[in-house]
Amino acid sequence: MIRAAGCVLWRRGPGGGSVEVCLVHRPRYDDWSFPKGKLKRGEDPRAAAVREVLEETGHHCALGEPLPVSRYPVDGRPKEVAYWAAEATGGSFTANDEVDRILWLAPDAARARLTQPRDVRQLTALLDVLPAS
C-alpha cells in the first residue's frame, strides 16, 4: 500500500469574501490537483499533509476537518491518500521541480479545472465543512 496525505487548501478571497481553493500543477503529469505526497517512514499523516502543502505551495496552513480518503491504483499497487481541509495562514509560492504553478480558484472553477474526477469528492466535502463567513 502506498500511503500519502494532502490537503484541500483554502482561503477567503479579498476582503474576507468568498472561498478560494488552491490547485497545484505538476508538470511531470501535466495535471491539476490538490497538494499531496507520500508519507515518510514513521511520519504521521497529519504532519505529512502540512509538510506537503508547504513544500508544494509555499503556504503554511491550519488543519481542519478530515475529508474523504481517496483510494486508487498506481502502477498496479493500491494507493491511499488521507485528506484534510486546511486554511492557508501565510506564505508565497515559488515554482519547484514538483509544482510549477498554483491557482487560487472559486470552487466551481476549481471543480472544472481538476484533472481527476475523483478529486471532486474532496472539494465537495470541503465546502460542506467550511465555517460560515
C-alpha positions as CSV (number, residue, x, y, z in Angstrom):
1,M,0.0,0.0,0.0
2,I,1.3,3.4,-0.9
3,R,0.3,5.8,1.8
4,A,0.0,9.5,1.2
5,A,-1.6,12.6,2.7
6,G,-2.7,16.0,1.4
7,C,-5.0,18.9,1.9
8,V,-7.6,20.9,0.1
9,L,-6.0,24.3,0.9
10,W,-8.4,27.2,1.0
11,R,-8.6,30.9,1.9
12,R,-11.1,33.7,2.0
13,G,-10.9,36.0,-1.1
14,P,-10.1,39.7,-0.9
15,G,-12.0,41.5,1.9
16,G,-12.8,38.2,3.6
17,G,-15.3,37.3,1.0
18,S,-15.9,34.1,-1.0
19,V,-13.8,31.0,-0.6
20,E,-10.8,30.3,-3.0
21,V,-9.2,26.8,-3.3
22,C,-5.6,26.2,-4.2
23,L,-4.8,23.8,-7.1
24,V,-1.3,22.7,-7.9
25,H,0.0,21.9,-11.4
26,R,2.5,19.1,-11.6
27,P,4.5,19.2,-14.9
28,R,5.5,15.6,-14.6
29,Y,1.9,14.5,-15.0
30,D,0.6,17.8,-16.6
31,D,-2.3,17.7,-14.1
32,W,-4.2,19.9,-11.7
33,S,-4.8,18.5,-8.2
34,F,-4.5,19.2,-4.5
35,P,-1.2,19.3,-2.7
36,K,-0.3,15.8,-1.5
37,G,2.6,13.4,-1.3
38,K,3.9,10.1,0.2
39,L,4.4,9.7,3.9
40,K,8.0,9.4,5.0
41,R,8.9,6.4,7.2
42,G,7.1,6.7,10.5
43,E,5.5,10.0,9.6
44,D,2.1,10.9,11.0
45,P,-0.4,11.5,8.1
46,R,-1.4,14.9,9.5
47,A,2.2,16.1,9.7
48,A,2.8,14.8,6.1
49,A,-0.2,16.7,4.9
50,V,1.1,20.0,6.4
51,R,4.6,19.3,5.1
52,E,3.3,18.6,1.5
53,V,1.3,21.8,1.5
54,L,4.3,23.9,2.5
55,E,6.6,22.1,0.0
56,E,4.3,22.3,-2.9
57,T,2.6,25.7,-2.4
58,G,4.9,27.7,-0.1
59,H,1.9,28.2,2.2
60,H,1.6,27.4,5.9
61,C,-1.8,26.1,6.9
62,A,-4.1,25.3,9.8
63,L,-5.5,21.8,9.5
64,G,-9.2,21.5,9.8
65,E,-11.7,18.6,9.4
66,P,-10.7,15.3,7.8
67,L,-12.0,14.9,4.3
68,P,-12.8,11.6,2.4
69,V,-9.8,9.3,1.8
70,S,-9.0,8.7,-1.9
71,R,-8.1,5.2,-3.0
72,Y,-6.8,4.2,-6.4
73,P,-4.2,2.0,-8.1
74,V,-0.8,3.3,-9.2
75,D,1.2,1.0,-11.4
76,G,-0.7,-2.0,-10.1
77,R,-0.3,-1.0,-6.4
78,P,-3.1,0.4,-4.2
79,K,-2.6,4.0,-3.1
80,E,-4.5,5.6,-0.2
81,V,-4.4,9.4,0.3
82,A,-5.8,10.9,3.5
83,Y,-7.0,14.5,3.1
84,W,-7.8,17.4,5.4
85,A,-9.4,20.8,4.9
86,A,-6.7,23.3,5.5
87,E,-6.9,27.1,5.8
88,A,-3.9,29.0,4.3
89,T,-2.3,31.1,7.1
90,G,0.5,32.7,5.1
91,G,3.3,32.2,2.7
92,S,4.1,32.6,-1.0
93,F,4.6,30.2,-3.9
94,T,7.9,29.6,-5.6
95,A,8.0,27.2,-8.6
96,N,9.9,24.0,-8.0
97,D,10.6,20.6,-9.7
98,E,7.3,19.1,-8.5
99,V,5.0,22.0,-8.9
100,D,5.4,24.7,-11.5
101,R,2.2,26.7,-10.9
102,I,-0.6,27.1,-8.4
103,L,-4.0,28.7,-8.9
104,W,-6.4,30.1,-6.4
105,L,-9.9,29.5,-7.8
106,A,-13.5,29.8,-6.8
107,P,-14.9,26.3,-6.0
108,D,-16.8,26.0,-9.3
109,A,-13.7,27.0,-11.3
110,A,-11.6,24.5,-9.3
111,R,-14.1,21.7,-9.9
112,A,-13.8,22.4,-13.7
113,R,-10.0,22.5,-13.6
114,L,-9.3,19.4,-11.6
115,T,-7.8,16.7,-13.8
116,Q,-9.0,13.6,-11.9
117,P,-12.8,13.3,-11.3
118,R,-12.1,11.6,-8.0
119,D,-10.7,14.8,-6.6
120,V,-14.1,16.5,-6.8
121,R,-15.2,14.4,-3.8
122,Q,-12.7,16.2,-1.6
123,L,-13.7,19.6,-2.9
124,T,-17.4,18.9,-2.2
125,A,-16.6,17.6,1.3
126,L,-14.5,20.8,2.0
127,L,-17.5,23.0,1.1
128,D,-19.7,21.0,3.4
129,V,-17.3,21.6,6.4
130,L,-16.2,25.2,5.9
131,P,-17.1,27.6,8.6
132,A,-19.8,30.1,7.6
133,S,-18.4,33.5,6.6
